[in-house]
């Protein structure tokens, strides 16, 4: 694909993602809670990989690796985030933020949901998933040792993320206890963080063997920054719901 075709693909994917976010927002107006939106994060990334898979002609091995690895990562995450407990915790979190904005700025609930929860999340889904988009647009080179190393790293990350989720379910830490930990220990205490990073840096390595794929670096860099920020502050949301 040439530069114009790649730009058109990315623009289409962004438009589809924001349209889906707006659709979920419209659906949320009929519901009391919006905790289900957390599941849109992994599902949206897998959906973008699927759409790109259908719209591009490139190395089938690389395309298959990117699609199936992101699907294996996303589906268990979405399933956990759609559980009743996870949705209840997320609903409480979003309700607290909405009440604060309504009190300070006078925003209406529908506006808060659209501008704070749904549209930003849609844009960040598109940004973070750039490796599974740009990695599917070039035939050459074929998957080499860097790509296969990335695939193994992603598989390791999927297992680590799943173990971290089970660990949080078995024994959750309180925010106060987590805040007392050292920085390195906070990372080690959240293997799901490390798992997510391994998955997305692995997917980037698969994509980065191609010229366009190298430009997707911003995706894993953003995710690393976001998780590092959460590891530093230990956001109570992520401690309590395992998200």
C-alpha positions as CSV (number, residue, x, y, z in Angstrom):
1,X,0.0,0.0,0.0
2,X,1.2,3.5,-0.8
3,X,1.1,6.4,1.7
4,X,-2.2,7.7,0.6
5,X,-3.8,4.2,0.9
6,X,-2.4,3.8,4.4
7,X,-3.7,7.2,5.4
8,X,-7.1,6.3,4.1
9,X,-7.1,3.0,6.0
10,X,-6.1,4.7,9.2
11,X,-8.7,7.4,8.7
12,X,-11.4,4.8,8.0
13,X,-10.4,2.8,11.1
14,X,-10.5,6.0,13.2
15,X,-13.9,6.9,11.8
16,X,-15.3,3.4,12.5
17,X,-13.9,3.5,16.0
18,X,-15.4,6.9,16.9
19,X,-18.7,5.9,15.3
20,X,-18.8,2.7,17.4
21,X,-18.0,4.8,20.5
22,X,-20.8,7.1,19.6
23,X,-23.1,4.2,19.1
24,X,-22.2,2.7,22.5
25,X,-22.8,6.2,24.0
26,X,-26.3,6.3,22.5
27,X,-26.9,2.8,24.0
28,X,-25.7,3.9,27.4
29,X,-28.3,6.6,27.5
30,X,-30.9,3.9,28.1
31,X,-28.9,2.3,30.9
32,X,-28.3,3.4,34.4
33,X,-24.6,2.4,34.4
34,X,-21.9,2.4,31.8
35,X,-19.4,0.0,33.2
36,X,-19.7,-2.1,30.1
37,X,-17.6,0.5,28.3
38,X,-14.4,-1.0,29.9
39,X,-14.8,-4.1,27.7
40,X,-14.8,-1.9,24.6
41,X,-11.1,-1.3,25.1
42,X,-9.8,-4.8,24.3
43,X,-12.7,-5.6,21.9
44,X,-12.1,-2.4,20.0
45,X,-8.5,-3.3,19.4
46,X,-9.4,-6.8,18.2
47,X,-12.1,-5.4,15.9
48,X,-9.6,-2.9,14.4
49,X,-7.2,-5.8,13.7
50,X,-10.1,-7.7,12.1
51,X,-11.2,-4.8,9.9
52,X,-7.6,-4.2,8.8
53,X,-7.2,-7.9,8.0
54,X,-10.2,-7.8,5.7
55,X,-9.2,-4.6,3.9
56,X,-5.5,-5.2,3.3
57,X,-3.4,-7.5,1.1
58,X,0.0,-8.2,2.8
59,X,2.1,-11.0,4.2
60,X,-0.5,-13.6,5.3
61,X,1.7,-15.0,8.1
62,X,2.3,-11.5,9.6
63,X,-1.4,-10.7,9.3
64,X,-2.5,-13.9,10.9
65,X,-0.1,-13.5,13.8
66,X,-1.3,-10.0,14.5
67,X,-5.0,-10.9,14.3
68,X,-5.0,-14.1,16.3
69,X,-2.6,-12.8,19.0
70,X,-4.6,-9.7,19.7
71,X,-7.8,-11.8,19.7
72,X,-6.3,-14.2,22.2
73,X,-5.4,-11.2,24.4
74,X,-8.6,-9.3,24.0
75,X,-11.4,-11.9,24.5
76,X,-10.5,-13.0,28.0
77,X,-10.0,-9.4,29.1
78,X,-13.4,-8.4,27.7
79,X,-15.1,-11.4,29.4
80,X,-13.6,-10.4,32.8
81,X,-14.6,-6.7,32.3
82,X,-18.2,-7.7,31.5
83,X,-18.6,-9.6,34.7
84,X,-21.2,-8.3,37.2
85,X,-18.5,-7.4,39.8
86,X,-16.3,-5.5,37.3
87,X,-19.2,-3.6,35.8
88,X,-20.5,-2.6,39.3
89,X,-17.1,-1.3,40.3
90,X,-16.7,0.6,37.0
91,X,-20.2,2.0,37.3
92,X,-19.3,3.4,40.7
93,X,-16.1,4.9,39.4
94,X,-17.7,6.6,36.4
95,X,-20.6,7.9,38.6
96,X,-18.1,9.5,41.0
97,X,-16.4,11.3,38.1
98,X,-19.7,12.4,36.6
99,X,-20.9,13.8,39.9
100,X,-17.7,15.8,40.3
101,X,-17.9,17.3,36.8
102,X,-21.6,18.0,37.2
103,X,-20.9,19.9,40.5
104,X,-17.9,21.8,39.2
105,X,-18.8,22.6,35.6
106,X,-22.5,22.0,35.4
107,X,-22.2,19.3,32.7
108,X,-25.1,17.1,31.9
109,X,-24.7,13.3,32.4
110,X,-25.1,12.6,28.6
111,X,-22.3,15.1,27.8
112,X,-20.1,13.7,30.4
113,X,-20.5,10.2,29.1
114,X,-19.8,11.2,25.5
115,X,-16.8,13.6,26.1
116,X,-15.2,11.9,29.0
117,X,-15.8,8.2,28.5
118,X,-16.7,7.1,25.1
119,X,-15.1,9.4,22.4
120,X,-11.7,9.6,24.2
121,X,-11.6,5.9,24.8
122,X,-12.4,5.3,21.1
123,X,-9.5,7.5,20.0
124,X,-7.1,5.9,22.4
125,X,-8.1,2.4,21.2
126,X,-7.2,3.5,17.7
127,X,-3.9,4.9,18.8
128,X,-2.8,2.0,21.0
129,X,-3.7,-0.6,18.3
130,X,-1.6,1.0,15.6
131,X,0.8,-2.0,15.5
132,X,-2.1,-4.4,14.4
133,X,-3.1,-1.9,11.8
134,X,0.2,-0.7,10.3
135,X,1.7,-4.2,10.6
136,X,-0.8,-5.5,8.0
137,X,-0.2,-3.2,5.1
138,X,3.1,-4.5,3.5
139,X,4.1,-7.8,1.9
140,X,7.8,-7.5,2.6
141,X,9.9,-8.6,4.3
142,X,8.4,-11.9,5.5
143,X,8.3,-12.6,9.2
144,X,11.8,-13.0,10.4
145,X,13.5,-13.6,13.8
146,X,12.4,-10.2,15.1
147,X,8.8,-10.9,14.3
148,X,8.9,-14.4,15.8
149,X,10.5,-13.1,18.9
150,X,7.7,-10.6,19.2
151,X,5.2,-13.4,18.8
152,X,6.8,-15.3,21.6
153,X,6.8,-12.2,23.8
154,X,3.1,-11.6,23.0
155,X,2.3,-15.2,24.0
156,X,4.2,-14.8,27.2
157,X,2.3,-11.6,27.9
158,X,-1.0,-13.2,27.3
159,X,-0.2,-15.8,29.9
160,X,1.2,-13.2,32.3
161,X,-1.8,-11.0,32.0
162,X,-4.2,-13.9,32.7
163,X,-2.2,-15.0,35.7
164,X,-2.2,-11.4,37.0
165,X,-6.0,-11.2,36.6
166,X,-6.4,-14.5,38.6
167,X,-4.0,-13.2,41.2
168,X,-6.1,-10.0,41.7
169,X,-9.2,-12.0,42.0
170,X,-7.7,-14.3,44.6
171,X,-6.3,-11.5,46.8
172,X,-6.8,-7.8,46.1
173,X,-4.5,-5.2,47.6
174,X,-5.9,-2.1,49.2
175,X,-4.8,1.3,47.7
176,X,-3.1,2.3,51.0
177,X,-1.1,-0.9,51.1
178,X,-0.1,-0.6,47.4
179,X,1.0,3.0,47.9
180,X,3.5,1.9,50.5
181,X,5.4,-0.3,48.0
182,X,8.5,0.7,46.1
183,X,8.1,1.5,42.4
184,X,9.6,-1.7,41.1
185,X,7.6,-3.8,43.5
186,X,4.4,-2.1,42.4
187,X,5.1,-3.3,38.9
188,X,5.9,-6.8,40.1
189,X,2.8,-6.8,42.1
190,X,0.7,-6.2,39.0
191,X,1.7,-9.0,36.5
192,X,-1.3,-8.0,34.4
193,X,0.5,-4.6,33.7
194,X,3.6,-6.4,32.6
195,X,1.5,-8.9,30.6
196,X,-0.2,-6.0,28.7
197,X,3.2,-4.4,28.0
198,X,4.6,-7.7,26.7
199,X,1.7,-8.3,24.4
200,X,1.8,-4.9,22.8
201,X,5.6,-4.6,22.5
202,X,5.5,-8.1,21.0
203,X,2.9,-7.1,18.5
204,X,5.0,-4.0,17.7
205,X,8.0,-6.2,17.0
206,X,6.0,-8.3,14.5
207,X,4.8,-5.1,12.8
208,X,8.2,-3.3,13.0
209,X,9.9,-5.6,10.5
210,X,7.9,-3.6,7.9
211,X,8.5,0.0,7.1
212,X,5.0,1.2,7.9
213,X,4.9,-0.9,11.0
214,X,7.8,1.0,12.5
215,X,5.6,4.1,12.7
216,X,3.3,2.3,15.1
217,X,5.8,2.8,17.9
218,X,3.6,5.4,19.4
219,X,1.0,2.7,20.3
220,X,3.1,0.7,22.8
221,X,4.9,3.9,23.9
222,X,1.6,5.4,25.0
223,X,0.5,2.2,26.7
224,X,3.8,2.0,28.6
225,X,3.4,5.6,29.7
226,X,-0.2,5.0,30.8
227,X,0.6,1.8,32.8
228,X,3.7,3.4,34.3
229,X,1.5,6.3,35.5
230,X,-0.9,3.8,37.0
231,X,1.9,1.8,38.6
232,X,3.3,5.0,40.1
233,X,0.0,6.2,41.5
234,X,-1.7,2.8,41.9
235,X,-5.0,4.2,40.7
236,X,-7.6,2.6,43.1
237,X,-9.8,1.8,40.1
238,X,-7.2,-0.7,38.7
239,X,-6.5,-2.2,42.1
240,X,-10.2,-2.8,42.8
241,X,-11.5,-4.0,39.5
242,X,-8.4,-5.6,38.0
243,X,-8.8,-3.5,34.8
